[in-house]
Amino acid sequence: MGAVLRVWRKIGTFAEMKEQLKIYCVNIGRYVDIDGGETLAEIADKIGPELGLTPVCAHVNNCNQSLSFPVFSPKQVEYLDRRSASGRRVYLRSLVMLLYKAVKMVAPEARLKVEHSIARGLYCRLMYSDGRSMPAPVALVDRLRDTMHGLVGKDLPLRRRERLSDDVRERFRRQDMPDKLRLMQTLHRLYTVFYTLDGVYDSFPGPLVPSTGHLGVFNLVTYKEGMLLLGPDAEDPSRPAEPQEQRKMYMAFTEYLRFNRVIGVGDVGELNRAVQQRRTAMLINVAEALHSKLLGRISDRIAERGSRIVLLAGPSSSGKTTTAKRLGIQLMTNMLTPKVISLDDYFVDRERTPRDADGELDYESLYALDLERLQTDLAALLRGEEVNLPTYSFELGRRVDKRKPMRLNPGEVLLIEGIHGLNPELTASLPQQELFKIYVSALTTLSIDDHNWIPTTDNRLLRRIVRDYKYRHTSALDTIRRWPSVRRGEEKYIFPYQEQADAMFNSALPYELPILKKFVYPMLCRVEPQSPCYTMARRLVKFLNYIRVSDAEDEVPINSILREFIGGCCFYREED
């Protein structure tokens, strides 16, 4: 009798397990029965047209996973297509692997280098093994593109593998990938994840699509000295993005890439080695000297042109405030006296503020500013007249009476910092020869390795998380939650006017990630898995796992742009 009871208990347990083996699909708002071991792709096929999209990846318990991920226990699953941020990242990474395979087939002597994002695509170059740039004529680029299309037609699998690091190193050594070897030597991991495509190996900081058949939408064109790899258009993912000319942005990136090569930190492997060898202080000194030199050049140009109004614009956490302060010092070395106007004081009263698509007050809109009053005041200042500047109270949501007289005398230059500084409409009525426009951004030129770039937006987000926590008592969760709204504002109000700038200042510092990691890593780890923001936090944690922490924080100068985020900035001490 006891044996029978034990059998029934087992049957009951198995039945309970079968009953519990469900996933909750966010896309359709219900549970789906699954068999243990089914992949996300197989489950998507089971759901069928009800899913309403063609997935390229999925969030599983708020973690980004490939469609080849097998499910053995109950999960929450949200399928994502190429329109989502995670989907775009997976798609672009997979395109890079596809391009790398094509390079190995068409030009096996070449190394592929993915340098940065620009012109709505990824800028890539072909290199000789000794580091020299290889020409990329139209005929060669056409062959690479045709080969990629051929691989898409074959629908070859992109397989994820995990092996002992010694085994993976040997595979990368045979493929002549010194960048991968250098990075692995600084990470000291027992096992390493890599991907295979028809006999070619590569590694990435996130998942790929299951097979090449998912990658039908792309283009590869010649661009400057290399190639531009274009993924699906953000507005219409059924077609590839069209290249956008960004000559000034390209020159800014190129200048910093040369600088990185000179100081020997072109990728994370080289940066980690510098940290290990305690060369961070040297990197700090050289990088800060470069910033001073570049700001000095900009100051010289302003003085030579005789510009009376300098406008600084840039996206969030680009270091605009410190840049403006340091530029003011450089202007004084040219015998010019800087004066500052805050665009925030030109906000219209709250009831006149435009609203966004969600009905929220849109303080980032150009029309949240009193353009008529601003242009009238600036014109009067240029004529040498005295004006009474407005003062805006955010608490009251309107201007308050407060006498703030200002006159722009000979030898004085007006500095205006704000997101709309490059928008021609802001200063449309003013004499353009009196204006000098500067675009400030952290144009990250450091790569993880040859095939994995570091997005500039990630660098800025890490800066902002640290700053918000330190100065605004805001958690990483809250900063990440607001980030999509910040990015939408940048795309609408800042990025379209980048090429309007007279000068571009790259505020990125090659040493900053090892310093920032000490501050930001614990904050990111505190984001709970049940939060939708966990996906972003986990991705940033995985990225920072490639970076070694530096203990050279005290070596960072008090006037450094990095001090705007980690604290200890001399400019803010003056204002306290």
Residue pairs with C-beta under 8 A, 6 or more apart in sequence:
20 74
21 33
21 34
21 35
21 36
21 73
21 74
22 31
22 32
22 33
22 34
22 74
23 31
23 32
23 34
23 43
23 71
23 74
23 75
23 76
23 77
24 30
24 31
24 32
24 74
24 75
24 76
24 77
25 31
25 32
25 47
25 51
25 77
25 78
25 79
26 59
26 76
26 77
26 78
27 47
27 51
27 52
27 53
27 78
27 79
28 47
28 50
28 51
28 52
32 43
32 46
32 47
34 43
34 46
34 71
36 71
36 72
36 73
37 70
37 71
37 72
38 46
38 70
38 71
39 67
39 68
39 69
39 70
39 71
39 210
40 55
40 58
40 60
40 65
40 66
40 67
40 68
40 69
40 71
40 77
40 79
41 55
41 67
41 68
41 210
43 71
43 77
44 51
44 55
44 58
44 67
44 79
51 79
53 79
53 80
53 81
54 81
55 67
55 79
55 80
55 81
55 87
56 67
56 80
56 81
56 82
56 87
56 90
56 91
56 209
56 214
57 64
57 65
57 66
57 67
57 79
57 80
57 86
57 87
57 90
57 207
57 209
58 64
58 65
58 67
58 69
58 77
58 78
58 79
58 80
59 65
59 77
59 78
59 80
59 86
59 535
60 69
60 71
60 75
60 76
60 77
61 75
61 76
61 529
62 76
62 529
62 530
62 531
62 532
62 534
62 535
62 538
63 529
63 534
63 535
63 538
64 86
64 89
64 90
64 206
64 207
64 535
64 538
64 539
65 207
66 90
66 160
66 207
66 208
66 209
66 210
67 209
67 210
68 159
68 160
68 210
69 207
71 77
80 86
80 87
81 87
81 237
82 88
82 91
82 217
82 231
82 232
82 237
83 234
83 237
85 484
86 535
88 231
88 232
88 234
89 206
90 206
90 207
90 208
90 209
91 209
91 214
91 215
91 231
91 232
92 122
92 229
92 231
93 204
93 206
93 207
93 208
93 452
94 158
94 208
94 209
94 214
94 215
95 122
95 215
95 218
95 229
95 231
96 112
96 114
96 122
96 202
96 204
96 229
96 451
96 452
97 158
97 195
97 197
97 200
97 202
97 204
97 208
97 451
98 148
98 151
98 152
98 197
98 212
98 215
98 218
99 112
99 124
99 144
99 148
99 220
99 229
100 112
100 200
100 202
100 451
101 151
101 197
101 198
101 200
102 144
102 145
102 147
102 148
102 151
103 110
103 112
103 126
103 144
104 175
104 200
105 147
106 140
106 143
106 144
106 147
107 126
107 134
107 140
107 144
109 128
109 129
110 126
110 127
110 128
110 134
111 126
111 127
111 128
111 129
111 176
111 177
111 450
112 124
112 126
112 127
112 450
112 451
113 124
113 125
113 126
113 127
113 450
114 122
114 123
114 124
114 229
114 447
114 450
114 451
114 452
114 453
115 123
115 124
115 125
115 226
115 253
115 257
115 445
115 447
115 453
116 122
116 123
116 253
116 443
116 444
116 445
116 447
116 453
116 456
117 123
117 453
117 455
117 456
118 228
118 246
118 249
118 250
118 253
119 223
119 228
119 243
119 244
119 245
119 246
119 249
119 250
120 230
120 241
120 242
120 243
120 244
121 223
121 228
121 229
121 230
121 231
121 241
121 243
122 228
122 229
122 230
122 231
122 453
123 223
123 224
123 226
123 227
123 228
123 250
123 253
124 226
124 227
124 228
124 229
125 133
125 134
125 136
125 225
125 226
125 227
126 133
126 134
126 135
126 136
126 140
126 226
126 227
127 133
127 134
128 134
129 176
133 225
133 226
136 222
136 225
136 226
136 227
137 222
138 222
141 220
141 221
141 222
141 227
144 220
144 227
145 219
145 220
148 215
148 218
148 220
151 198
151 212
152 212
152 213
152 215
152 216
153 213
154 212
154 213
155 211
155 212
155 213
156 197
156 198
156 211
156 212
157 197
157 210
157 211
158 195
158 196
158 197
158 208
158 209
158 210
158 211
158 212
159 195
159 196
159 197
160 193
160 194
160 195
160 207
160 208
161 193
161 194
161 195
161 196
162 191
162 192
162 193
162 194
163 191
163 192
163 194
164 190
164 191
164 192
165 184
165 189
165 190
165 191
165 192
168 184
168 192
168 194
168 201
168 203
169 180
169 181
169 184
169 192
171 194
171 201
172 180
172 181
172 184
172 201
172 203
173 181
175 200
175 201
177 449
177 450
179 267
179 269
179 449
179 450
180 203
180 449
180 450
181 269
182 267
182 269
182 270
182 273
182 449
183 267
183 268
183 269
183 272
183 448
183 449
183 546
184 192
184 269
185 269
185 273
186 268
186 269
186 272
186 273
186 276
186 548
187 272
187 546
192 203
193 203
194 201
194 202
194 203
195 201
195 202
195 203
195 204
195 208
197 212
202 451
203 449
203 452
204 451
204 452
205 448
205 452
205 539
205 542
205 543
205 546
206 539
206 542
209 215
217 231
217 232
217 237
217 238
217 239
217 240
218 229
218 230
218 231
218 232
218 240
219 229
219 230
219 240
219 241
220 227
220 228
220 229
220 230
221 227
221 228
221 230
221 243
222 228
223 243
224 250
228 243
230 240
230 241
230 242
230 243
231 240
231 241
232 238
232 239
232 240
232 241
233 239
233 240
233 241
233 242
234 241
245 499
246 498
246 499
247 499
248 439
248 498
248 499
248 501
248 504
249 443
249 498
249 499
249 504
251 504
252 443
252 504
252 506
253 443
253 445
253 506
255 506
256 443
256 445
256 506
256 508
257 266
257 445
259 290
259 445
259 510
260 266
260 445
260 446
260 510
263 283
263 286
263 287
263 510
264 270
264 274
265 271
265 274
265 283
265 446
265 510
265 511
266 446
266 447
267 446
267 447
267 448
267 449
267 450
268 446
268 447
268 448
268 449
268 546
268 547
269 449
271 446
271 510
271 511
271 513
271 514
271 547
271 548
272 546
272 547
272 548
274 280
274 282
274 283
275 514
275 548
275 549
275 550
276 548
278 552
280 511
280 514
280 550
280 552
280 555
281 552
281 555
283 510
283 511
284 509
284 511
284 552
284 555
284 556
284 557
284 560
285 555
287 509
287 510
287 511
288 509
288 557
288 560
291 326
291 507
291 509
291 560
291 561
292 326
292 330
294 505
294 506
295 323
295 326
295 327
295 330
295 505
296 330
296 333
298 327
298 330
298 438
298 503
298 505
299 327
299 330
299 331
299 333
299 334
299 336
300 334
301 436
301 502
301 503
302 310
302 331
302 334
302 336
302 413
302 436
303 331
303 334
303 335
303 336
305 433
305 436
307 413
307 433
307 434
307 435
307 436
308 382
308 408
308 412
308 413
308 414
308 434
309 378
309 382
309 413
309 414
309 416
309 427
309 430
309 434
309 435
309 436
310 327
310 413
310 414
310 415
310 416
310 435
310 436
310 437
310 438
311 416
311 417
311 418
311 421
311 422
311 426
311 427
311 435
311 436
311 437
311 438
312 320
312 323
312 324
312 327
312 415
312 416
312 417
312 418
312 421
312 438
312 440
313 320
313 417
313 418
313 419
313 420
313 421
313 422
313 423
313 437
313 438
313 439
313 440
313 494
313 497
313 501
314 320
314 419
314 439
314 440
314 441
314 494
314 507
315 419
315 441
315 460
315 490
315 494
315 495
316 460
316 464
316 486
316 490
317 442
317 460
317 461
317 463
317 464
317 467
317 565
318 440
318 441
318 442
318 460
318 507
319 440
319 442
319 463
319 507
319 561
319 564
319 565
320 417
320 440
321 417
321 564
321 571
322 559
322 560
322 561
322 563
322 564
322 569
322 571
323 438
323 440
323 505
323 507
323 561
324 340
324 415
324 417
325 559
325 571
326 559
326 561
327 338
327 415
327 438
328 338
328 340
328 415
331 337
331 338
331 413
332 338
335 411
336 411
336 412
336 413
337 409
337 411
337 412
337 413
338 412
338 413
338 414
338 415
339 406
339 408
339 412
339 413
339 414
339 415
340 414
340 415
340 416
340 417
341 389
341 406
341 414
341 415
341 416
342 417
342 418
343 369
343 374
343 416
343 417
343 418
343 420
343 421
344 392
344 418
345 389
345 390
345 391
345 392
345 399
346 369
346 370
346 373
346 374
346 390
346 392
347 353
347 363
347 368
347 369
347 370
347 392
348 367
348 368
348 369
348 370
349 397
349 398
349 399
350 361
350 397
350 398
351 397
353 361
353 362
353 363
353 365
353 368
354 361
354 362
354 365
354 367
354 368
355 361
355 362
356 362
356 365
361 368
362 368
364 419
364 489
364 492
364 493
365 493
366 420
366 423
366 425
366 426
366 493
369 420
369 426
370 390
371 425
371 426
373 390
374 426
375 427
375 428
375 429
375 430
377 387
377 389
378 414
378 427
378 430
379 429
379 430
380 386
380 387
381 387
381 406
381 407
381 408
381 414
382 408
382 430
382 431
382 434
384 407
384 408
384 409
385 407
386 405
386 406
386 407
387 405
387 406
387 407
388 403
388 404
388 405
388 406
389 404
389 405
389 406
390 399
390 404
391 399
391 400
391 402
391 404
392 398
392 399
392 400
393 399
393 400
408 414
419 489
419 490
419 493
419 494
420 426
420 493
421 437
421 438
422 437
422 439
422 494
422 497
422 498
422 500
422 501
423 493
423 497
423 500
424 497
424 500
427 435
436 502
436 503
437 500
437 501
437 502
437 503
438 501
438 502
438 503
438 504
438 505
439 498
439 500
439 501
439 503
439 504
439 505
440 504
440 505
440 507
441 456
441 460
441 504
441 505
441 506
441 507
442 456
442 459
442 460
442 463
442 506
442 507
442 508
443 456
443 504
443 506
443 507
443 508
444 454
444 455
444 456
444 458
444 459
444 508
445 506
445 508
445 510
446 454
446 508
446 510
446 513
447 453
447 454
448 454
448 543
448 546
454 543
456 508
457 487
458 540
458 543
459 508
459 512
459 513
461 479
461 480
461 483
461 540
462 513
462 516
462 520
462 540
463 512
463 516
463 565
464 479
464 483
464 565
465 476
465 479
465 480
465 520
465 523
465 524
466 516
466 519
466 520
466 523
466 565
466 566
467 564
467 565
468 474
468 478
468 479
469 475
469 476
469 479
469 519
469 523
470 519
470 565
470 566
470 567
475 523
475 526
476 520
476 523
476 524
476 526
476 527
476 537
477 526
477 527
477 528
477 531
477 533
477 537
480 527
480 533
480 536
480 537
481 533
483 536
498 504
507 561
509 560
509 561
509 562
511 550
511 552
512 562
513 544
513 547
514 547
514 548
514 549
514 550
514 552
515 550
515 552
515 553
515 556
515 562
515 566
516 562
516 565
516 566
517 544
517 547
517 549
518 549
518 550
518 553
519 566
520 540
520 544
521 541
521 544
521 549
524 537
524 540
524 541
524 544
525 537
525 541
527 533
527 534
527 537
527 538
528 534
531 537
553 566
556 562
556 563
556 566
556 568
557 563
558 568
558 569
558 570
559 569
559 570
559 571
560 569
563 569
563 570
564 572
